[in-house]
Amino acid sequence: MKNIIVLLISFTIIASANIFNVNDVNSFQNALTTAQGNGQDNTINVAAATYNVSTPLSYIGSGSSLSIIGVGAGTTILDGGNAVQIMNIDQSTSGDILISGLTFRNGSNYVNDASNGGGLALACNDSCSATLASCVFSNNITAFGGGGAIVYVGDGNITITNCLATKNSTYIDDAGGLSAQKESGTGFIFIADNIFYDNHLGTSSAAVGDVEGSAFYVYSLCPSCDITISNNLAYGNSLKNGAGTLYARMTQAANLIICDNIFSNNIATTRGGGIDVELETGSINIKRNKLIDNTVNGTEGDGGGIAVTFNTSGTFEFSDNVLVGNTAARHGGGANLGFGNGVTSAYIIQNIFVNNNSGSADGIGGGLIINSDCNVTLVNNTFFGNVSSSSGGGGFGFYSESAGVSAVVFNDIYRTNLPNSVAAIGLRPIAARYSNIEGGSGESYFGAGCIDTDPLFLNPALPAGEDGDYATFDDGLQLTETSPSIDTGSASAVPVGITRDLIGNARIYGEKVDMGCYEFVPEPGAFGAVISYLLLVVGVYRKNVLKSNVKCSVYW
């Protein structure tokens, strides 16, 4: 009896209803080995400790669910000693996988050029789903993909929430921080409330062509998927030769929502300093993101803040985004958007473009360039202080060679953009209506309701206001009471469902809609001030607390 007790203590595994409690590396691996063969659903509780991993923790499952749960990422640490991959989970059929509350640090997976997942490789090869929650991936490295972690599913779903990926890198191919890849079926990929900081990609001179996704990489081959990327922060990530801090590519039909994220001070070389999206068919909805001080520095780099290629068919909406201080070496300092002829609607609504720059000699679209084979519509945007080269379109540049295609601009404001406000570079025109366009008077695009008059901004010297944060109630590019842009827009041009402006004010206040991304609301009296304060509190709560995949799909 005594020997049995000693044996149990030495393994430190207590199995009860398929629950394992582990506190060292040996007991951890023993629990994984037992779980993969018992044919039952299993939970492994990992005690708070630092686990020095000298051989990858491994699991090859065949139908049972597995949950690996640490006490918390701050105290439950798996350390690869810069020598080995930390964990490899391979689920061959059904049975969901959950990993939460762990830190993966100092993992290294450079066995060969096809190595994936410096800290973690998690594969669900059939119908199982994979979830990472409240984990940290720090200082991991791999050769081929997923410096911090790679998550792969077949027909199942992927959820990654409340994780931190920092100082991870991939030598040769994609995904410096985290990679999420879905092979088939329907279902979803959901990535929310994560932080990606100081991850790096393509650090080897042997990099395979262009690499993508210095912070995170999302790839889908499934014929019909919902992909939501919400409320993430990506800061200070970089790559050597390629595209996108976030790179999202869907080769078949997908519904993609990217909302409420912040991308700041990231660097790419070819496309999408903040975001790079490629979609064949489906829908794209990009809203309420802040893209600030991102750079694409390659000679032919496009889309300093964001680049989108929407190839075949579907609908596109880009609304309520903040693009400030982004730089592209060539076209689209703030954004570079491209649409195929099967895209049935493409709307750019109520965004603000400030101090973006397209830098090369032939650069077009300091704030925004659109290259399109379909009609596009801009409504209630504000372009301020953007710069392109002598090719033009300091605020907005449009290029199309397709017959019957045009860009229609409603209710926009363009001010202090250089060398001009807007420019049609190709054969197809821009038609502006009810917009305030500096230098537009007398131009062929300057149509009904257009004006060329100082909009009398609240504080143009401080476009973000005293708090330094855009899309808040002290923004400097709001209109003042005597602005000629008040009540001079076209209400019929505002899409159905757009009921609030960039900062949450009613979109139409007064007789008609205003121009630009801010609706003017006069200063309230004493009672009105109380009501306004309560509305402000509610608005802040809605913007900063009620952020989920449900809220992303609804304009609010």
Steps between C-alpha positions, in 0.01 A plus 500: 500500500781738589668436165178579315466833681860592420445410136194724476683791659798462268277529193285769661205404285163462662243364255140545600225507243766561234649797685878511536684737734865546403790697647812395308601419143497123545152493650381736227620271221367193681159664521505579129602143415226353718240739362575420139432130555211482744222577253338752733480878529783633718601809696859567606536762775851644500627631833671839528871443433769542236528183291836466324416295192789308341287278274178630341187419697297293255152362453357295212125472549232304321159630595496615863489862612797641689522809722838619628443768763766695684452704816578812297753608242685712756581200720473191279798516266625247244860582402672340201844631590547631144560139398172315432142549390298509822179316410360307204132399502368288212131404505426266212117488508234663720544623857554868574825645638517784756825652629477783753692682771853406388814682392705351215844662500841438344373228267708416194394286205761510229541130425457561127357754260149358546492544878188675635416645840791616712302488824194293408372301205132404531338300221136386484492298183131414471193647669650608832524865603795677662500774764787703645398723791696726736841370393834676449740418216837665558841480333423190292650433158434266209620446147187483291186634665349610830788630708287505815238242402327346203139379523361287218152350462320303231120530530501647852522851642786712636468736797793708629417746778675704770849390399830688483754428226827690538856475369429190291655451157494284190816466291374401159125512446173635645361598844754650735260495796197271456355310205138382461422279201173329403497237229140409417132483596302792639528655847709791621829654603466743792800705617426760767645697791863407434822703509775458240819689580851498349469184290720453194479315173729397215814566702708260288651589163354166387144628534266334249394792279256737665401401852182606675370581845769626736253496793229258389407305190148380416452261208182325390432247227147416614215562252289702745643642823440786740822671607496763773807694615397733781644726769865402457806723548798457267796728574864511387500186283717476188597279209793493265345436160125471482154615597277567793523516876168318470484297182159347425455291187183313404530302176129413481180656634515669840332767707781704652453752781795705629385741769610701804870419461804726542802464270781739588869543411526183295727454196457297181685517169253416221137556613289579800712648776211431737262264317518306174183321383446274198152356435358327195127522568262575787484812714750729672402734781784707648383745766607706801869413470786738578795477261768738625863559397543178304751479215557308178859579408577281197566679173161394361322487836125575503242560773684646797206440734305233314493322165199304371468283190142385440523299181175345381159574649321621812452812710745734673458757777778709657352722770585706809872430476779734610806512272768738625869544424540191284759490221533297181804519279276496194116510495242547774668649803193431712322230300532316170174329397456284191173354367413256222209550263275254684492703820141621511542780754806675641438770762753716685300670775577749775875445532766753591832521312759733657868560415550185294767497231573319174861574442646391165526711186191335351312454827122540486251544781663645808191415703330241280542339161237276344579282199167365386315312231168577672320815611600637840324746729654728763269656761574743785877458520750762617843532333744740665870564449574196283782515245577317178767561240450711191279225352218635712213399718639633824172412667344244265627346178289282272624269225283299262521392138165316499216631286207650687679512836522811716561618853221707652577725797224629730526722808881485527736772625850546353738754653878572487576189293792528256549543211122490455192362668388230258624361170370252243815339365358246253237531229196502729370802688432618851162668552465710817170617645421705812862502614742770619810455286791741520612593149204319346314797358523491121613135487298254291409289803359799697125437477170595659516623858880517511677793668859612538496689830688485829297248706590685823624202699498515879878470543688402183834547678406202722301262279483240778406757764661560837480133597704395195250226419288499184130413493441667837288801592780761487618422144631811329347443155143530621298782348430824680165677511555723195654232278374501140510118512210480748167386350642506147544128430267256330296297749389259229863403439548376857461119499217348699620405848749786536340679794808621692807699398862414576471595869148376563289811436177461305599486133232746392447783746288786375351545157756313289811293538835677545812444292793301636522226761371718789144623538476841664304504826465842668608564858213400733345705776522395865242222475633398162850481642388236750334300225810536280722380784283193551505430128879540504533246780274258315692559178836434662361187662371376168827574322733350760305229682237353272745376237434148381449310178129584524560874531751487214231382263261786580546873445456673838 
